[in-house]
Amino acid sequence: MLLQIRDYIRRMRVASNQQIAREFGLDIQALQPMLELWLRKGVIACCQEKSACQSRCFKCKIQPPTYYQCLE
């Protein structure tokens, strides 16, 4: 699963933790340690937030997403 997550971030170029969790059917709390492993190894990095999605679902209001990009 770690490699699949890395490959997904590579393919998307920039992906939020919410996007990745949805793609793999994971809880954000379960995903976080996997993302932290890739962060420590220097494979991915946190990056600037994208502009607001203009959605009216308000899902991001509770916990704003963190965006990641691949460094390789």
mmCIF file as Biopython writes it, N, C-alpha, C and O atoms, coordinates in Angstrom:
data_model
#
loop_
_atom_site.group_PDB
_atom_site.id
_atom_site.type_symbol
_atom_site.label_atom_id
_atom_site.label_alt_id
_atom_site.label_comp_id
_atom_site.label_asym_id
_atom_site.label_entity_id
_atom_site.label_seq_id
_atom_site.pdbx_PDB_ins_code
_atom_site.Cartn_x
_atom_site.Cartn_y
_atom_site.Cartn_z
_atom_site.occupancy
_atom_site.B_iso_or_equiv
_atom_site.auth_seq_id
_atom_site.auth_asym_id
_atom_site.pdbx_PDB_model_num
ATOM 1   N N  . MET A ? 1  ? 0.821   -1.194 0.000   1.0 0.0 1  A 1 
ATOM 2   C CA . MET A ? 1  ? 0.000   0.000  0.000   1.0 0.0 1  A 1 
ATOM 3   C C  . MET A ? 1  ? 0.866   1.260  0.000   1.0 0.0 1  A 1 
ATOM 4   O O  . MET A ? 1  ? 0.493   2.262  -0.609  1.0 0.0 1  A 1 
ATOM 5   N N  . LEU A ? 2  ? 2.013   1.222  0.673   1.0 0.0 2  A 1 
ATOM 6   C CA . LEU A ? 2  ? 2.896   2.390  0.699   1.0 0.0 2  A 1 
ATOM 7   C C  . LEU A ? 2  ? 3.309   2.806  -0.706  1.0 0.0 2  A 1 
ATOM 8   O O  . LEU A ? 2  ? 3.290   3.991  -1.042  1.0 0.0 2  A 1 
ATOM 9   N N  . LEU A ? 3  ? 3.680   1.834  -1.519  1.0 0.0 3  A 1 
ATOM 10  C CA . LEU A ? 3  ? 4.100   2.139  -2.888  1.0 0.0 3  A 1 
ATOM 11  C C  . LEU A ? 3  ? 2.933   2.661  -3.719  1.0 0.0 3  A 1 
ATOM 12  O O  . LEU A ? 3  ? 3.114   3.533  -4.569  1.0 0.0 3  A 1 
ATOM 13  N N  . GLN A ? 4  ? 1.755   2.137  -3.480  1.0 0.0 4  A 1 
ATOM 14  C CA . GLN A ? 4  ? 0.574   2.607  -4.209  1.0 0.0 4  A 1 
ATOM 15  C C  . GLN A ? 4  ? 0.270   4.063  -3.862  1.0 0.0 4  A 1 
ATOM 16  O O  . GLN A ? 4  ? -0.108  4.850  -4.730  1.0 0.0 4  A 1 
ATOM 17  N N  . ILE A ? 5  ? 0.435   4.408  -2.603  1.0 0.0 5  A 1 
ATOM 18  C CA . ILE A ? 5  ? 0.204   5.792  -2.176  1.0 0.0 5  A 1 
ATOM 19  C C  . ILE A ? 5  ? 1.234   6.712  -2.818  1.0 0.0 5  A 1 
ATOM 20  O O  . ILE A ? 5  ? 0.886   7.777  -3.328  1.0 0.0 5  A 1 
ATOM 21  N N  . ARG A ? 6  ? 2.502   6.304  -2.794  1.0 0.0 6  A 1 
ATOM 22  C CA . ARG A ? 6  ? 3.559   7.102  -3.429  1.0 0.0 6  A 1 
ATOM 23  C C  . ARG A ? 6  ? 3.271   7.284  -4.918  1.0 0.0 6  A 1 
ATOM 24  O O  . ARG A ? 6  ? 3.370   8.394  -5.442  1.0 0.0 6  A 1 
ATOM 25  N N  . ASP A ? 7  ? 2.917   6.202  -5.592  1.0 0.0 7  A 1 
ATOM 26  C CA . ASP A ? 7  ? 2.637   6.265  -7.027  1.0 0.0 7  A 1 
ATOM 27  C C  . ASP A ? 7  ? 1.434   7.153  -7.329  1.0 0.0 7  A 1 
ATOM 28  O O  . ASP A ? 7  ? 1.418   7.863  -8.334  1.0 0.0 7  A 1 
ATOM 29  N N  . TYR A ? 8  ? 0.440   7.112  -6.466  1.0 0.0 8  A 1 
ATOM 30  C CA . TYR A ? 8  ? -0.743  7.964  -6.648  1.0 0.0 8  A 1 
ATOM 31  C C  . TYR A ? 8  ? -0.350  9.439  -6.557  1.0 0.0 8  A 1 
ATOM 32  O O  . TYR A ? 8  ? -0.777  10.247 -7.382  1.0 0.0 8  A 1 
ATOM 33  N N  . ILE A ? 9  ? 0.457   9.790  -5.565  1.0 0.0 9  A 1 
ATOM 34  C CA . ILE A ? 9  ? 0.895   11.184 -5.417  1.0 0.0 9  A 1 
ATOM 35  C C  . ILE A ? 9  ? 1.733   11.588 -6.622  1.0 0.0 9  A 1 
ATOM 36  O O  . ILE A ? 9  ? 1.596   12.707 -7.118  1.0 0.0 9  A 1 
ATOM 37  N N  . ARG A ? 10 ? 2.595   10.703 -7.100  1.0 0.0 10 A 1 
ATOM 38  C CA . ARG A ? 10 ? 3.383   10.978 -8.313  1.0 0.0 10 A 1 
ATOM 39  C C  . ARG A ? 10 ? 2.473   11.274 -9.497  1.0 0.0 10 A 1 
ATOM 40  O O  . ARG A ? 10 ? 2.662   12.252 -10.221 1.0 0.0 10 A 1 
ATOM 41  N N  . ARG A ? 11 ? 1.490   10.415 -9.676  1.0 0.0 11 A 1 
ATOM 42  C CA . ARG A ? 11 ? 0.585   10.528 -10.823 1.0 0.0 11 A 1 
ATOM 43  C C  . ARG A ? 11 ? -0.244  11.822 -10.755 1.0 0.0 11 A 1 
ATOM 44  O O  . ARG A ? 11 ? -0.442  12.492 -11.768 1.0 0.0 11 A 1 
ATOM 45  N N  . MET A ? 12 ? -0.719  12.157 -9.567  1.0 0.0 12 A 1 
ATOM 46  C CA . MET A ? 12 ? -1.567  13.342 -9.403  1.0 0.0 12 A 1 
ATOM 47  C C  . MET A ? 12 ? -0.747  14.632 -9.325  1.0 0.0 12 A 1 
ATOM 48  O O  . MET A ? 12 ? -1.287  15.720 -9.528  1.0 0.0 12 A 1 
ATOM 49  N N  . ARG A ? 13 ? 0.538   14.520 -9.035  1.0 0.0 13 A 1 
ATOM 50  C CA . ARG A ? 13 ? 1.477   15.629 -8.832  1.0 0.0 13 A 1 
ATOM 51  C C  . ARG A ? 13 ? 1.250   16.345 -7.505  1.0 0.0 13 A 1 
ATOM 52  O O  . ARG A ? 13 ? 2.205   16.592 -6.769  1.0 0.0 13 A 1 
ATOM 53  N N  . VAL A ? 14 ? 0.016   16.679 -7.192  1.0 0.0 14 A 1 
ATOM 54  C CA . VAL A ? 14 ? -0.345  17.258 -5.893  1.0 0.0 14 A 1 
ATOM 55  C C  . VAL A ? 14 ? -1.645  16.591 -5.467  1.0 0.0 14 A 1 
ATOM 56  O O  . VAL A ? 14 ? -2.600  16.517 -6.240  1.0 0.0 14 A 1 
ATOM 57  N N  . ALA A ? 15 ? -1.670  16.109 -4.230  1.0 0.0 15 A 1 
ATOM 58  C CA . ALA A ? 15 ? -2.874  15.445 -3.723  1.0 0.0 15 A 1 
ATOM 59  C C  . ALA A ? 15 ? -3.045  15.773 -2.247  1.0 0.0 15 A 1 
ATOM 60  O O  . ALA A ? 15 ? -2.068  15.875 -1.504  1.0 0.0 15 A 1 
ATOM 61  N N  . SER A ? 16 ? -4.277  15.934 -1.837  1.0 0.0 16 A 1 
ATOM 62  C CA . SER A ? 16 ? -4.555  16.216 -0.423  1.0 0.0 16 A 1 
ATOM 63  C C  . SER A ? 16 ? -4.695  14.905 0.339   1.0 0.0 16 A 1 
ATOM 64  O O  . SER A ? 16 ? -4.930  13.848 -0.247  1.0 0.0 16 A 1 
ATOM 65  N N  . ASN A ? 17 ? -4.548  14.995 1.655   1.0 0.0 17 A 1 
ATOM 66  C CA . ASN A ? 17 ? -4.727  13.799 2.479   1.0 0.0 17 A 1 
ATOM 67  C C  . ASN A ? 17 ? -6.150  13.263 2.342   1.0 0.0 17 A 1 
ATOM 68  O O  . ASN A ? 17 ? -6.359  12.051 2.392   1.0 0.0 17 A 1 
ATOM 69  N N  . GLN A ? 18 ? -7.126  14.146 2.170   1.0 0.0 18 A 1 
ATOM 70  C CA . GLN A ? 18 ? -8.513  13.714 1.992   1.0 0.0 18 A 1 
ATOM 71  C C  . GLN A ? 18 ? -8.692  12.969 0.671   1.0 0.0 18 A 1 
ATOM 72  O O  . GLN A ? 18 ? -9.385  11.954 0.612   1.0 0.0 18 A 1 
ATOM 73  N N  . GLN A ? 19 ? -8.070  13.474 -0.371  1.0 0.0 19 A 1 
ATOM 74  C CA . GLN A ? 19 ? -8.127  12.842 -1.688  1.0 0.0 19 A 1 
ATOM 75  C C  . GLN A ? 19 ? -7.518  11.444 -1.640  1.0 0.0 19 A 1 
ATOM 76  O O  . GLN A ? 19 ? -8.097  10.491 -2.162  1.0 0.0 19 A 1 
ATOM 77  N N  . ILE A ? 20 ? -6.351  11.325 -1.014  1.0 0.0 20 A 1 
ATOM 78  C CA . ILE A ? 20 ? -5.652  10.041 -0.931  1.0 0.0 20 A 1 
ATOM 79  C C  . ILE A ? 20 ? -6.463  9.053  -0.097  1.0 0.0 20 A 1 
ATOM 80  O O  . ILE A ? 20 ? -6.608  7.889  -0.471  1.0 0.0 20 A 1 
ATOM 81  N N  . ALA A ? 21 ? -6.985  9.517  1.025   1.0 0.0 21 A 1 
ATOM 82  C CA . ALA A ? 21 ? -7.794  8.649  1.889   1.0 0.0 21 A 1 
ATOM 83  C C  . ALA A ? 21 ? -9.012  8.123  1.140   1.0 0.0 21 A 1 
ATOM 84  O O  . ALA A ? 21 ? -9.362  6.949  1.257   1.0 0.0 21 A 1 
ATOM 85  N N  . ARG A ? 22 ? -9.649  8.988  0.377   1.0 0.0 22 A 1 
ATOM 86  C CA . ARG A ? 22 ? -10.819 8.578  -0.412  1.0 0.0 22 A 1 
ATOM 87  C C  . ARG A ? 22 ? -10.433 7.556  -1.477  1.0 0.0 22 A 1 
ATOM 88  O O  . ARG A ? 22 ? -11.132 6.562  -1.674  1.0 0.0 22 A 1 
ATOM 89  N N  . GLU A ? 23 ? -9.325  7.803  -2.158  1.0 0.0 23 A 1 
ATOM 90  C CA . GLU A ? 23 ? -8.870  6.915  -3.235  1.0 0.0 23 A 1 
ATOM 91  C C  . GLU A ? 23 ? -8.615  5.496  -2.732  1.0 0.0 23 A 1 
ATOM 92  O O  . GLU A ? 23 ? -8.934  4.523  -3.415  1.0 0.0 23 A 1 
ATOM 93  N N  . PHE A ? 24 ? -8.037  5.381  -1.533  1.0 0.0 24 A 1 
ATOM 94  C CA . PHE A ? 24 ? -7.659  4.067  -1.006  1.0 0.0 24 A 1 
ATOM 95  C C  . PHE A ? 24 ? -8.630  3.530  0.043   1.0 0.0 24 A 1 
ATOM 96  O O  . PHE A ? 24 ? -8.398  2.470  0.623   1.0 0.0 24 A 1 
ATOM 97  N N  . GLY A ? 25 ? -9.710  4.256  0.283   1.0 0.0 25 A 1 
ATOM 98  C CA . GLY A ? 25 ? -10.710 3.792  1.241   1.0 0.0 25 A 1 
ATOM 99  C C  . GLY A ? 25 ? -10.177 3.712  2.657   1.0 0.0 25 A 1 
ATOM 100 O O  . GLY A ? 25 ? -10.509 2.794  3.407   1.0 0.0 25 A 1 
ATOM 101 N N  . LEU A ? 26 ? -9.343  4.688  3.020   1.0 0.0 26 A 1 
ATOM 102 C CA . LEU A ? 26 ? -8.726  4.712  4.350   1.0 0.0 26 A 1 
ATOM 103 C C  . LEU A ? 26 ? -9.266  5.869  5.174   1.0 0.0 26 A 1 
ATOM 104 O O  . LEU A ? 26 ? -9.768  6.858  4.641   1.0 0.0 26 A 1 
ATOM 105 N N  . ASP A ? 27 ? -9.150  5.722  6.467   1.0 0.0 27 A 1 
ATOM 106 C CA . ASP A ? 27 ? -9.417  6.795  7.402   1.0 0.0 27 A 1 
ATOM 107 C C  . ASP A ? 27 ? -8.181  7.700  7.386   1.0 0.0 27 A 1 
ATOM 108 O O  . ASP A ? 27 ? -7.065  7.201  7.244   1.0 0.0 27 A 1 
ATOM 109 N N  . ILE A ? 28 ? -8.353  8.997  7.526   1.0 0.0 28 A 1 
ATOM 110 C CA . ILE A ? 28 ? -7.202  9.907  7.504   1.0 0.0 28 A 1 
ATOM 111 C C  . ILE A ? 28 ? -6.219  9.561  8.621   1.0 0.0 28 A 1 
ATOM 112 O O  . ILE A ? 28 ? -5.008  9.673  8.432   1.0 0.0 28 A 1 
ATOM 113 N N  . GLN A ? 29 ? -6.726  9.142  9.781   1.0 0.0 29 A 1 
ATOM 114 C CA . GLN A ? 29 ? -5.845  8.770  10.894  1.0 0.0 29 A 1 
ATOM 115 C C  . GLN A ? 29 ? -5.008  7.538  10.546  1.0 0.0 29 A 1 
ATOM 116 O O  . GLN A ? 29 ? -3.874  7.423  11.011  1.0 0.0 29 A 1 
ATOM 117 N N  . ALA A ? 30 ? -5.530  6.631  9.752   1.0 0.0 30 A 1 
ATOM 118 C CA . ALA A ? 30 ? -4.778  5.445  9.327   1.0 0.0 30 A 1 
ATOM 119 C C  . ALA A ? 30 ? -3.777  5.799  8.231   1.0 0.0 30 A 1 
ATOM 120 O O  . ALA A ? 30 ? -2.715  5.185  8.138   1.0 0.0 30 A 1 
ATOM 121 N N  . LEU A ? 31 ? -4.108  6.778  7.408   1.0 0.0 31 A 1 
ATOM 122 C CA . LEU A ? 31 ? -3.242  7.199  6.311   1.0 0.0 31 A 1 
ATOM 123 C C  . LEU A ? 31 ? -2.045  7.996  6.798   1.0 0.0 31 A 1 
ATOM 124 O O  . LEU A ? 31 ? -0.958  7.882  6.232   1.0 0.0 31 A 1 
ATOM 125 N N  . GLN A ? 32 ? -2.223  8.794  7.831   1.0 0.0 32 A 1 
ATOM 126 C CA . GLN A ? 32 ? -1.199  9.737  8.279   1.0 0.0 32 A 1 
ATOM 127 C C  . GLN A ? 32 ? 0.167   9.098  8.546   1.0 0.0 32 A 1 
ATOM 128 O O  . GLN A ? 32 ? 1.169   9.645  8.087   1.0 0.0 32 A 1 
ATOM 129 N N  . PRO A ? 33 ? 0.264   7.969  9.264   1.0 0.0 33 A 1 
ATOM 130 C CA . PRO A ? 33 ? 1.593   7.375  9.488   1.0 0.0 33 A 1 
ATOM 131 C C  . PRO A ? 33 ? 2.292   6.970  8.188   1.0 0.0 33 A 1 
ATOM 132 O O  . PRO A ? 33 ? 3.519   7.024  8.104   1.0 0.0 33 A 1 
ATOM 133 N N  . MET A ? 34 ? 1.526   6.568  7.183   1.0 0.0 34 A 1 
ATOM 134 C CA . MET A ? 34 ? 2.125   6.196  5.896   1.0 0.0 34 A 1 
ATOM 135 C C  . MET A ? 34 ? 2.676   7.426  5.185   1.0 0.0 34 A 1 
ATOM 136 O O  . MET A ? 34 ? 3.758   7.375  4.599   1.0 0.0 34 A 1 
ATOM 137 N N  . LEU A ? 35 ? 1.937   8.527  5.235   1.0 0.0 35 A 1 
ATOM 138 C CA . LEU A ? 35 ? 2.424   9.766  4.634   1.0 0.0 35 A 1 
ATOM 139 C C  . LEU A ? 35 ? 3.652   10.280 5.376   1.0 0.0 35 A 1 
ATOM 140 O O  . LEU A ? 35 ? 4.589   10.780 4.755   1.0 0.0 35 A 1 
ATOM 141 N N  . GLU A ? 36 ? 3.651   10.158 6.702   1.0 0.0 36 A 1 
ATOM 142 C CA . GLU A ? 36 ? 4.796   10.609 7.497   1.0 0.0 36 A 1 
ATOM 143 C C  . GLU A ? 36 ? 6.053   9.812  7.171   1.0 0.0 36 A 1 
ATOM 144 O O  . GLU A ? 36 ? 7.155   10.360 7.193   1.0 0.0 36 A 1 
ATOM 145 N N  . LEU A ? 37 ? 5.902   8.533  6.871   1.0 0.0 37 A 1 
ATOM 146 C CA . LEU A ? 37 ? 7.054   7.719  6.479   1.0 0.0 37 A 1 
ATOM 147 C C  . LEU A ? 37 ? 7.676   8.264  5.196   1.0 0.0 37 A 1 
ATOM 148 O O  . LEU A ? 37 ? 8.895   8.418  5.116   1.0 0.0 37 A 1 
ATOM 149 N N  . TRP A ? 38 ? 6.846   8.558  4.190   1.0 0.0 38 A 1 
ATOM 150 C CA . TRP A ? 38 ? 7.360   9.106  2.933   1.0 0.0 38 A 1 
ATOM 151 C C  . TRP A ? 38 ? 7.936   10.505 3.140   1.0 0.0 38 A 1 
ATOM 152 O O  . TRP A ? 38 ? 8.899   10.880 2.471   1.0 0.0 38 A 1 
ATOM 153 N N  . LEU A ? 39 ? 7.358   11.283 4.061   1.0 0.0 39 A 1 
ATOM 154 C CA . LEU A ? 39 ? 7.912   12.605 4.377   1.0 0.0 39 A 1 
ATOM 155 C C  . LEU A ? 39 ? 9.311   12.474 4.966   1.0 0.0 39 A 1 
ATOM 156 O O  . LEU A ? 39 ? 10.226  13.187 4.554   1.0 0.0 39 A 1 
ATOM 157 N N  . ARG A ? 40 ? 9.485   11.564 5.929   1.0 0.0 40 A 1 
ATOM 158 C CA . ARG A ? 40 ? 10.795  11.355 6.567   1.0 0.0 40 A 1 
ATOM 159 C C  . ARG A ? 40 ? 11.846  10.887 5.573   1.0 0.0 40 A 1 
ATOM 160 O O  . ARG A ? 40 ? 13.015  11.256 5.683   1.0 0.0 40 A 1 
ATOM 161 N N  . LYS A ? 41 ? 11.437  10.076 4.602   1.0 0.0 41 A 1 
ATOM 162 C CA . LYS A ? 41 ? 12.373  9.561  3.600   1.0 0.0 41 A 1 
ATOM 163 C C  . LYS A ? 41 ? 12.672  10.588 2.508   1.0 0.0 41 A 1 
ATOM 164 O O  . LYS A ? 41 ? 13.545  10.361 1.670   1.0 0.0 41 A 1 
ATOM 165 N N  . GLY A ? 42 ? 11.964  11.701 2.508   1.0 0.0 42 A 1 
ATOM 166 C CA . GLY A ? 42 ? 12.199  12.741 1.515   1.0 0.0 42 A 1 
ATOM 167 C C  . GLY A ? 42 ? 11.596  12.445 0.150   1.0 0.0 42 A 1 
ATOM 168 O O  . GLY A ? 42 ? 11.998  13.035 -0.853  1.0 0.0 42 A 1 
ATOM 169 N N  . VAL A ? 43 ? 10.641  11.539 0.112   1.0 0.0 43 A 1 
ATOM 170 C CA . VAL A ? 43 ? 9.996   11.162 -1.152  1.0 0.0 43 A 1 
ATOM 171 C C  . VAL A ? 43 ? 8.870   12.132 -1.500  1.0 0.0 43 A 1 
ATOM 172 O O  . VAL A ? 43 ? 8.651   12.442 -2.671  1.0 0.0 43 A 1 
ATOM 173 N N  . ILE A ? 44 ? 8.159   12.610 -0.481  1.0 0.0 44 A 1 
ATOM 174 C CA . ILE A ? 44 ? 7.090   13.590 -0.675  1.0 0.0 44 A 1 
ATOM 175 C C  . ILE A ? 44 ? 7.340   14.771 0.251   1.0 0.0 44 A 1 
ATOM 176 O O  . ILE A ? 44 ? 8.152   14.692 1.174   1.0 0.0 44 A 1 
ATOM 177 N N  . ALA A ? 45 ? 6.638   15.858 -0.004  1.0 0.0 45 A 1 
ATOM 178 C CA . ALA A ? 45 ? 6.728   17.037 0.855   1.0 0.0 45 A 1 
ATOM 179 C C  . ALA A ? 45 ? 5.360   17.691 0.924   1.0 0.0 45 A 1 
ATOM 180 O O  . ALA A ? 45 ? 4.545   17.563 0.010   1.0 0.0 45 A 1 
ATOM 181 N N  . CYS A ? 46 ? 5.123   18.391 2.022   1.0 0.0 46 A 1 
ATOM 182 C CA . CYS A ? 46 ? 3.904   19.189 2.119   1.0 0.0 46 A 1 
ATOM 183 C C  . CYS A ? 46 ? 4.087   20.384 1.195   1.0 0.0 46 A 1 
ATOM 184 O O  . CYS A ? 46 ? 5.203   20.868 1.011   1.0 0.0 46 A 1 
ATOM 185 N N  . CYS A ? 47 ? 3.017   20.846 0.630   1.0 0.0 47 A 1 
ATOM 186 C CA . CYS A ? 47 ? 3.122   21.990 -0.271  1.0 0.0 47 A 1 
ATOM 187 C C  . CYS A ? 47 ? 1.987   22.966 -0.003  1.0 0.0 47 A 1 
ATOM 188 O O  . CYS A ? 47 ? 1.121   22.720 0.837   1.0 0.0 47 A 1 
ATOM 189 N N  . GLN A ? 48 ? 2.006   24.064 -0.723  1.0 0.0 48 A 1 
ATOM 190 C CA . GLN A ? 48 ? 0.992   25.108 -0.565  1.0 0.0 48 A 1 
ATOM 191 C C  . GLN A ? 48 ? -0.396  24.544 -0.804  1.0 0.0 48 A 1 
ATOM 192 O O  . GLN A ? 48 ? -0.592  23.660 -1.638  1.0 0.0 48 A 1 
ATOM 193 N N  . GLU A ? 49 ? -1.341  25.064 -0.067  1.0 0.0 49 A 1 
ATOM 194 C CA . GLU A ? 49 ? -2.731  24.659 -0.276  1.0 0.0 49 A 1 
ATOM 195 C C  . GLU A ? 49 ? -3.192  25.162 -1.637  1.0 0.0 49 A 1 
ATOM 196 O O  . GLU A ? 49 ? -2.799  26.237 -2.089  1.0 0.0 49 A 1 
ATOM 197 N N  . LYS A ? 50 ? -4.024  24.367 -2.268  1.0 0.0 50 A 1 
ATOM 198 C CA . LYS A ? 50 ? -4.640  24.812 -3.520  1.0 0.0 50 A 1 
ATOM 199 C C  . LYS A ? 50 ? -5.696  25.850 -3.176  1.0 0.0 50 A 1 
ATOM 200 O O  . LYS A ? 50 ? -6.111  25.975 -2.024  1.0 0.0 50 A 1 
ATOM 201 N N  . SER A ? 51 ? -6.118  26.585 -4.177  1.0 0.0 51 A 1 
ATOM 202 C CA . SER A ? 51 ? -7.183  27.559 -3.929  1.0 0.0 51 A 1 
ATOM 203 C C  . SER A ? 51 ? -8.464  26.827 -3.553  1.0 0.0 51 A 1 
ATOM 204 O O  . SER A ? 51 ? -8.639  25.649 -3.863  1.0 0.0 51 A 1 
ATOM 205 N N  . ALA A ? 52 ? -9.328  27.523 -2.900  1.0 0.0 52 A 1 
ATOM 206 C CA . ALA A ? 52 ? -10.577 26.912 -2.423  1.0 0.0 52 A 1 
ATOM 207 C C  . ALA A ? 52 ? -11.319 26.251 -3.578  1.0 0.0 52 A 1 
ATOM 208 O O  . ALA A ? 52 ? -11.325 26.760 -4.699  1.0 0.0 52 A 1 
ATOM 209 N N  . CYS A ? 53 ? -11.931 25.131 -3.298  1.0 0.0 53 A 1 
ATOM 210 C CA . CYS A ? 53 ? -12.602 24.365 -4.355  1.0 0.0 53 A 1 
ATOM 211 C C  . CYS A ? 53 ? -13.946 24.971 -4.733  1.0 0.0 53 A 1 
ATOM 212 O O  . CYS A ? 53 ? -14.559 24.547 -5.712  1.0 0.0 53 A 1 
ATOM 213 N N  . GLN A ? 54 ? -14.403 25.935 -3.986  1.0 0.0 54 A 1 
ATOM 214 C CA . GLN A ? 54 ? -15.687 26.586 -4.237  1.0 0.0 54 A 1 
ATOM 215 C C  . GLN A ? 54 ? -16.870 25.645 -4.021  1.0 0.0 54 A 1 
ATOM 216 O O  . GLN A ? 54 ? -17.983 25.940 -4.457  1.0 0.0 54 A 1 
ATOM 217 N N  . SER A ? 55 ? -16.642 24.534 -3.364  1.0 0.0 55 A 1 
ATOM 218 C CA . SER A ? 55 ? -17.709 23.583 -3.086  1.0 0.0 55 A 1 
ATOM 219 C C  . SER A ? 55 ? -18.519 24.078 -1.898  1.0 0.0 55 A 1 
ATOM 220 O O  . SER A ? 55 ? -18.017 24.812 -1.046  1.0 0.0 55 A 1 
ATOM 221 N N  . ARG A ? 56 ? -19.744 23.675 -1.857  1.0 0.0 56 A 1 
ATOM 222 C CA . ARG A ? 56 ? -20.613 24.072 -0.756  1.0 0.0 56 A 1 
ATOM 223 C C  . ARG A ? 56 ? -20.837 22.925 0.223   1.0 0.0 56 A 1 
ATOM 224 O O  . ARG A ? 56 ? -21.764 22.969 1.031   1.0 0.0 56 A 1 
ATOM 225 N N  . CYS A ? 57 ? -19.993 21.902 0.151   1.0 0.0 57 A 1 
ATOM 226 C CA . CYS A ? 57 ? -20.212 20.738 1.014   1.0 0.0 57 A 1 
ATOM 227 C C  . CYS A ? 57 ? -19.717 20.984 2.440   1.0 0.0 57 A 1 
ATOM 228 O O  . CYS A ? 57 ? -20.172 20.307 3.362   1.0 0.0 57 A 1 
ATOM 229 N N  . PHE A ? 58 ? -18.804 21.929 2.647   1.0 0.0 58 A 1 
ATOM 230 C CA . PHE A ? 58 ? -18.274 22.307 3.955   1.0 0.0 58 A 1 
ATOM 231 C C  . PHE A ? 58 ? -17.498 21.199 4.656   1.0 0.0 58 A 1 
ATOM 232 O O  . PHE A ? 58 ? -17.277 21.287 5.864   1.0 0.0 58 A 1 
ATOM 233 N N  . LYS A ? 59 ? -17.079 20.164 3.941   1.0 0.0 59 A 1 
ATOM 234 C CA . LYS A ? 59 ? -16.321 19.078 4.567   1.0 0.0 59 A 1 
ATOM 235 C C  . LYS A ? 59 ? -14.945 19.545 5.024   1.0 0.0 59 A 1 
ATOM 236 O O  . LYS A ? 59 ? -14.406 19.013 5.994   1.0 0.0 59 A 1 
ATOM 237 N N  . CYS A ? 60 ? -14.375 20.520 4.349   1.0 0.0 60 A 1 
ATOM 238 C CA . CYS A ? 60 ? -13.035 20.988 4.701   1.0 0.0 60 A 1 
ATOM 239 C C  . CYS A ? 60 ? -13.042 21.925 5.905   1.0 0.0 60 A 1 
ATOM 240 O O  . CYS A ? 60 ? -11.989 22.172 6.493   1.0 0.0 60 A 1 
ATOM 241 N N  . LYS A ? 61 ? -14.183 22.439 6.277   1.0 0.0 61 A 1 
ATOM 242 C CA . LYS A ? 61 ? -14.260 23.380 7.393   1.0 0.0 61 A 1 
ATOM 243 C C  . LYS A ? 61 ? -13.842 22.727 8.708   1.0 0.0 61 A 1 
ATOM 244 O O  . LYS A ? 61 ? -13.253 23.381 9.568   1.0 0.0 61 A 1 
ATOM 245 N N  . ILE A ? 62 ? -14.142 21.452 8.862   1.0 0.0 62 A 1 
ATOM 246 C CA . ILE A ? 62 ? -13.828 20.753 10.104  1.0 0.0 62 A 1 
ATOM 247 C C  . ILE A ? 62 ? -12.321 20.588 10.249  1.0 0.0 62 A 1 
ATOM 248 O O  . ILE A ? 62 ? -11.751 20.946 11.280  1.0 0.0 62 A 1 
ATOM 249 N N  . GLN A ? 63 ? -11.683 20.056 9.233   1.0 0.0 63 A 1 
ATOM 250 C CA . GLN A ? 63 ? -10.233 19.857 9.242   1.0 0.0 63 A 1 
ATOM 251 C C  . GLN A ? 63 ? -9.728  20.150 7.838   1.0 0.0 63 A 1 
ATOM 252 O O  . GLN A ? 63 ? -9.952  19.358 6.923   1.0 0.0 63 A 1 
ATOM 253 N N  . PRO A ? 64 ? -9.046  21.283 7.656   1.0 0.0 64 A 1 
ATOM 254 C CA . PRO A ? 64 ? -8.584  21.618 6.309   1.0 0.0 64 A 1 
ATOM 255 C C  . PRO A ? 64 ? -7.601  20.560 5.799   1.0 0.0 64 A 1 
ATOM 256 O O  . PRO A ? 64 ? -6.824  20.009 6.579   1.0 0.0 64 A 1 
ATOM 257 N N  . PRO A ? 65 ? -7.632  20.280 4.508   1.0 0.0 65 A 1 
ATOM 258 C CA . PRO A ? 65 ? -6.751  19.252 3.961   1.0 0.0 65 A 1 
ATOM 259 C C  . PRO A ? 65 ? -5.293  19.696 3.948   1.0 0.0 65 A 1 
ATOM 260 O O  . PRO A ? 65 ? -4.992  20.888 3.887   1.0 0.0 65 A 1 
ATOM 261 N N  . THR A ? 66 ? -4.401  18.720 4.007   1.0 0.0 66 A 1 
ATOM 262 C CA . THR A ? 66 ? -2.973  18.941 3.848   1.0 0.0 66 A 1 
ATOM 263 C C  . THR A ? 66 ? -2.612  18.432 2.464   1.0 0.0 66 A 1 
ATOM 264 O O  . THR A ? 66 ? -3.028  17.340 2.076   1.0 0.0 66 A 1 
ATOM 265 N N  . TYR A ? 67 ? -1.845  19.208 1.719   1.0 0.0 67 A 1 
ATOM 266 C CA . TYR A ? 67 ? -1.474  18.833 0.358   1.0 0.0 67 A 1 
ATOM 267 C C  . TYR A ? 67 ? -0.043  18.317 0.317   1.0 0.0 67 A 1 
ATOM 268 O O  . TYR A ? 67 ? 0.843   18.824 1.005   1.0 0.0 67 A 1 
ATOM 269 N N  . TYR A ? 68 ? 0.157   17.297 -0.508  1.0 0.0 68 A 1 
ATOM 270 C CA . TYR A ? 68 ? 1.466   16.662 -0.659  1.0 0.0 68 A 1 
ATOM 271 C C  . TYR A ? 68 ? 1.852   16.627 -2.125  1.0 0.0 68 A 1 
ATOM 272 O O  . TYR A ? 68 ? 1.003   16.505 -3.008  1.0 0.0 68 A 1 
ATOM 273 N N  . GLN A ? 69 ? 3.165   16.738 -2.369  1.0 0.0 69 A 1 
ATOM 274 C CA . GLN A ? 69 ? 3.681   16.585 -3.724  1.0 0.0 69 A 1 
ATOM 275 C C  . GLN A ? 69 ? 4.863   15.631 -3.694  1.0 0.0 69 A 1 
ATOM 276 O O  . GLN A ? 69 ? 5.546   15.504 -2.678  1.0 0.0 69 A 1 
ATOM 277 N N  . CYS A ? 70 ? 5.096   14.969 -4.804  1.0 0.0 70 A 1 
ATOM 278 C CA . CYS A ? 70 ? 6.192   14.013 -4.902  1.0 0.0 70 A 1 
ATOM 279 C C  . CYS A ? 70 ? 7.469   14.768 -5.251  1.0 0.0 70 A 1 
ATOM 280 O O  . CYS A ? 70 ? 7.446   15.665 -6.093  1.0 0.0 70 A 1 
ATOM 281 N N  . LEU A ? 71 ? 8.578   14.416 -4.617  1.0 0.0 71 A 1 
ATOM 282 C CA . LEU A ? 71 ? 9.851   15.083 -4.863  1.0 0.0 71 A 1 
ATOM 283 C C  . LEU A ? 71 ? 10.755  14.301 -5.811  1.0 0.0 71 A 1 
ATOM 284 O O  . LEU A ? 71 ? 11.796  14.808 -6.230  1.0 0.0 71 A 1 
ATOM 285 N N  . GLU A ? 72 ? 10.374  13.087 -6.148  1.0 0.0 72 A 1 
ATOM 286 C CA . GLU A ? 72 ? 11.224  12.259 -7.015  1.0 0.0 72 A 1 
ATOM 287 C C  . GLU A ? 72 ? 10.936  12.514 -8.467  1.0 0.0 72 A 1 
ATOM 288 O O  . GLU A ? 72 ? 11.559  11.904 -9.336  1.0 0.0 72 A 1 
#
